[in-house]
Amino acid sequence: MLIVLSVGGSILAKDLDPKHFSAYASALKELANKHQIVVVTGGGVAARNYIDVARGVGANEVVCDFIGIDITRLNAQLLIAALGNTAYPEPPTTYKEAESALTSGKIVVMGGVIPGQTTDAVSAILAEYLNADMMVIATSVDGVYSSDPREDPEAKKFDVMTAKELVGIVISTEMKAGSKSPVDPLASKIIERCNIDTIIMDGTDPQDVLEVVLQEAVKTEKVTGVRLGTRIIG
């Protein structure tokens, strides 16, 4: 299987702790024994902090996007370093470069691509472009809710939802650099368009992500002991 994995910067680069990168590297190495993998890394808190400063000095949203992209690529380079020779040595900067890098047989790790696309959107477009078998969005929340659970105690978590329902939930999200939504409107529309098996889950523990993928949770619905998050079906 070819899996595209979007890893949020808020979990991968939390506090820039090397242990987080090493833990993900270990899980990815095990996963790569059976599957092809492309990882798209997010920017996390560091990206949001830099973006806040950029806005504060008058930068427009495109400039903010470029700054965020630079941070995601730094995170990608850190994960590549943790993976060692099992990873393609440089983060691809385009979808075509990612396709070419995949022929190396190595784990491919990249960050953002162009302004206006979050790393989740990059992952969705990449999954469609590469005809991937599965996409996993590993984030800091355990799935998609009817509203922000941090602000609404009545928010309902969806265990399974259609891509169309996902679009309806997230379409009101502001398209600004550094958005905190679990998945952004563009990514949700791409998921709807290409109808790829997708799961949005808490990726704090990379072993959970590993178990979900190895058991093909999107298709089998038979993972035990893992908080699966939200499955997106056609």
C-alpha positions in Angstrom: 0.0 0.0 0.0 1.0 3.6 -0.5 0.1 5.7 2.5 0.2 9.5 2.7 0.6 10.6 6.4 0.0 14.2 7.5 1.7 14.7 10.8 0.7 17.9 12.7 3.5 20.1 13.8 1.8 20.4 17.2 2.6 16.8 17.9 5.7 16.1 16.0 7.6 19.3 16.9 6.0 19.9 20.3 8.6 21.8 22.4 11.1 20.8 19.7 11.8 17.7 21.8 14.0 15.2 19.9 12.1 12.3 21.5 9.0 13.2 19.5 11.0 13.0 16.2 12.7 9.8 17.3 9.4 8.1 18.3 7.8 8.9 14.9 10.9 7.8 13.1 10.8 4.4 14.9 7.1 3.9 14.0 7.7 5.0 10.4 10.6 2.6 10.0 8.4 -0.3 11.1 5.6 0.8 8.8 8.0 1.1 5.9 8.8 -2.6 6.2 5.4 -3.3 4.6 4.2 -0.1 2.9 5.4 2.9 0.9 5.1 6.1 2.9 5.1 9.8 2.2 5.0 12.0 5.2 3.9 15.7 5.2 4.9 17.6 8.3 3.1 20.6 9.8 4.6 23.7 11.3 2.9 23.6 14.8 3.4 26.2 17.4 6.7 27.5 16.0 5.0 28.3 12.6 2.1 30.0 14.4 4.5 32.1 16.5 6.5 33.3 13.4 3.2 33.9 11.5 1.9 36.0 14.4 5.0 38.1 14.4 4.8 38.5 10.6 1.2 39.7 10.8 2.3 42.1 13.6 4.8 43.8 11.3 2.3 44.0 8.5 3.0 41.0 6.3 0.2 39.8 4.1 -1.2 36.3 4.2 0.9 35.1 1.3 4.1 36.1 3.1 2.8 34.4 6.2 2.2 31.3 4.2 5.7 31.3 2.9 7.0 31.6 6.5 4.8 28.7 7.6 6.1 26.6 4.7 9.7 27.3 5.7 9.0 26.0 9.2 7.2 22.9 7.9 10.3 22.1 5.9 12.5 22.5 8.9 10.4 20.0 10.7 10.7 17.7 7.7 14.4 17.9 7.8 14.5 17.1 11.5 12.4 14.0 10.9 14.6 13.0 8.0 17.6 13.3 10.3 15.9 11.0 12.8 15.1 8.5 10.1 18.7 8.3 8.9 19.3 6.4 5.7 15.7 5.0 5.6 14.6 8.5 4.4 15.0 10.3 1.1 17.7 12.9 2.1 15.9 16.1 1.1 12.3 17.3 1.5 10.6 17.5 -1.9 9.3 21.0 -2.6 6.7 20.0 -5.3 4.3 17.2 -6.0 6.4 16.0 -8.9 9.5 16.0 -6.8 7.7 13.8 -4.3 6.7 11.4 -7.0 10.3 11.2 -8.2 11.6 10.8 -4.6 9.2 7.9 -4.0 11.0 5.8 -6.7 14.0 5.7 -4.4 12.2 3.2 -2.2 12.9 5.4 0.8 10.5 7.1 3.2 9.7 10.5 1.7 9.2 13.4 4.1 8.2 16.9 3.0 6.6 20.1 4.3 4.4 22.6 2.6 4.4 23.4 -1.1 2.7 26.7 -2.1 0.8 29.5 -0.3 -2.9 28.9 0.3 -2.4 25.2 1.0 -2.1 23.8 4.5 -0.1 20.7 5.0 -3.4 18.7 5.2 -4.3 20.1 1.8 -0.9 19.2 0.5 -1.4 15.7 1.8 -4.8 15.3 0.2 -3.6 16.7 -3.2 -0.5 14.4 -3.0 -2.6 11.4 -2.1 -4.8 12.1 -5.2 -1.7 12.8 -7.4 0.1 9.6 -6.4 -3.1 7.4 -6.3 -2.4 6.6 -2.7 -4.3 3.8 -1.0 -4.9 5.6 2.3 -4.4 9.0 3.9 -4.0 9.5 7.6 -4.2 12.9 9.3 -2.4 12.6 12.6 -3.3 15.7 14.6 -3.6 16.8 18.2 -7.4 16.1 18.4 -9.1 12.7 18.4 -11.3 13.3 15.4 -13.8 15.6 13.8 -16.5 17.3 16.0 -19.7 19.1 15.2 -18.1 22.2 16.8 -14.9 23.1 18.7 -14.9 20.8 21.7 -12.6 23.2 23.6 -15.3 25.8 23.4 -18.5 23.8 23.2 -19.1 21.0 25.8 -22.0 19.7 23.7 -19.8 19.1 20.7 -20.4 15.7 19.1 -17.6 13.6 17.9 -18.1 11.7 14.6 -16.7 8.2 14.5 -17.7 7.8 10.8 -18.8 10.5 8.4 -19.0 11.0 4.6 -16.6 13.3 2.8 -19.6 15.5 2.0 -20.4 15.8 5.7 -16.8 16.6 6.5 -16.9 19.5 4.0 -20.1 20.8 5.7 -18.4 20.8 9.1 -15.2 22.5 8.1 -16.2 24.8 5.3 -16.6 27.8 7.6 -13.0 27.6 8.8 -11.0 30.7 8.1 -8.5 30.2 5.3 -5.6 31.9 7.2 -2.1 30.7 7.8 -1.7 28.8 11.1 -5.4 27.7 11.3 -6.1 25.3 14.2 -8.9 23.3 12.5 -8.3 19.5 12.5 -8.7 19.6 8.7 -9.1 22.6 6.5 -11.8 23.3 3.8 -9.5 22.7 0.8 -8.3 19.4 2.2 -11.8 18.3 2.8 -12.9 19.2 -0.7 -10.0 17.3 -2.2 -10.9 14.3 0.0 -14.4 14.5 -1.3 -13.2 14.8 -4.9 -10.8 11.9 -4.9 -12.8 9.7 -2.5 -9.7 8.4 -0.8 -9.9 6.3 2.4 -9.0 8.8 5.1 -8.8 8.7 8.9 -8.4 11.8 11.1 -7.0 10.7 14.5 -5.0 11.7 17.6 -1.5 11.1 16.5 0.2 12.0 19.8 1.4 8.4 20.1 2.9 7.3 16.8 2.4 3.7 17.8 -1.4 4.3 17.5 -0.9 5.6 14.0 1.3 2.6 13.2 -1.4 0.1 14.5 -4.2 1.9 12.6 -2.4 1.6 9.3 -1.0 -1.9 9.7 -4.5 -3.2 10.4 -6.0 -1.1 7.6 -8.5 0.5 10.0 -10.2 2.6 7.3 -11.3 -0.6 5.6 -11.6 -3.2 8.3 -12.9 -1.3 11.3 -11.1 -3.9 13.5 -8.5 -2.0 15.5 -8.4 -2.8 19.2 -7.3 -0.5 21.9 -6.7 2.5 19.7 -8.6 5.8 19.7 -9.4 5.7 16.0 -10.6 9.2 15.5 -12.9 9.8 12.5 -13.2 7.7 9.4 -14.1 9.5 6.2 -16.1 7.4 3.7 -17.4 8.1 0.3 
